[in-house]
Amino acid sequence: MAMGSKRTELYFVFMNYDPEYHRLQADRTKKGAHELGSYLSMKHDEVLATTLPAGSFKKTLPLVIVDGFAVEITEAQLSFFHNCSVVW
């Protein structure tokens, strides 16, 4: 695929260590699971919003077991995550 291609592929993005994620993950109650899901959704949406132009990506899968998400982006957009300090 040529650089700059508009074809998207699925990439997994893993976040750096976050003590709040680990604190919420330790709460095994139904309320704790809901709070963890809400926290991660907000956090991952914020990373995408500050890294990529709106509408240029499709978040497809949140990951809760590990702090991360799957996103459909172009190969060119992948380079934006190399300079993002909150991803691994």
N, C-alpha and C positions, 0 to 999 in steps of 0.2 A: 504494500500500500504506500503510495507516495505521501510525503510529508505535506500536511495541509489538506489532506483528503477529508471530505465531509462524512464519510462512513464511520459510524460509531461502533464501538466494541464495549464489552462489559469488563470493567476493572474493579478490583476490590481495594478499598482504601482502609488502612488500619491506623488507628489513632495512637499517639504517644501516651505514656502512662498518665492517668488522671485519677488522683485520689478520690474524687467525688464519685467516679464510676465504680471504684472498688467498694466504697462505703455503701452505695445503693445496691450493688450486686450482693452484698452480704445479707441484706434484708430479704429473707425468703418468704415473706408474707405476700398475699395478693396485692395489698396496697404498695408494698415495696417493689413488686414487679411492675406495677403501673407507673410508679414514680421513676423507675429506671428507664422504662420505655419512653416516657415523656421527655426525660432529661436527654437521652441519646438522640431522639428525633430532633429536638431543638438544637442540640450541639452540632449534629451532622448537617442540618439545614444551614446553620450559621457558617460552617466551614465552606460548604458549597457556594453560598451566597457571596462570601468574601473572596472566593478563589476563582470562580467562573462567572461569565455573563449570564444573567437570568434567561431561561429558556434554551440554553445551549447544552443542557444535560438532562438526563432522566435518572433520578434516584430510584433504583429498582428493589433493593433489599436491605433492610436494616439488619445488623448483626448485633445480638445482645450478649452471646456467650463470650465473644471478644468485642472490644469497642471498635466497631468499624461499620462499613456499609458498602454496597455494590452500586456502581453508577455507570451508565452508558454515556461515554464521551468519545471524542476523536483522539487519535494518537497525538495530535498536536496539543490538545488540551491536557493530556497526561503530564506534560512538562511543567504545568503550573503547580502540580502537587510536589514536584521535586524541590521547590523553593518554599513550601508551606511548612512552617515550624511545628504545627500541631499534628502532623501525620508522620507515621513511621517510615 
